[in-house]
Amino acid sequence: MLADAALLARAEALVAGFAAAGLTVATAESCTGGLVAGLITAVPGSSAVLERGFVTYSNAAKSEAIGVPADLVASHGAVSEPVARAMAEGALEASRADVAVAITGIAGPGGGGPEKPVGLVHFGLARRGGNVRHLERRYGSLGRAEIRARAVADALGLLEGALAEPR
């Protein structure tokens, strides 16, 4: 993943843009397991931008580390819009970052079902003083590595969009 030149170039531009804007980022990752934070930290100077990253793979971690209500997970499932939004908000609250991106999904090869198939990924993006955005992707059963790579790319896209928004 980190050898992907296109993703690394995007991360470099993102780090430069966030640094120039004086903004910091937090990540809350489930199915990507820290790949977004890892990609950002592959860029020299990223310490000025990445405030912290949370790998909240289990439901308990989502609740304990970033305050996602357990009843929200119980009623909607870990892979859902409400949980992705709560993860982004929770990462923002549990950090000093200006922007937080969250990813929760089913990378497979198992774990999917008719309503929540393999390849379903929900994203949340929160910005201090702003609204929480949501993105849903259904990548299909492309294989675990490809689903995770596409999720990283889409998370970068959300961060790029946040950078483009006026403060």
Secondary structure, DSSP 8 states (H G I E B T S, - for coil): -TT-HHHHHHHHHHHHHHHHHT--EEEEESTTTTHHHHHHHTSTTGGGTEEEEEE--SHHHHHHHH---HHHHHHH-SSSHHHHHHHHHHHHHTSS-SEEEEEEE--SSSS--SSS-TTEEEEEEEETTS--EEEEEE--S--HHHHHHHHHHHHHHHHHHHHHS--
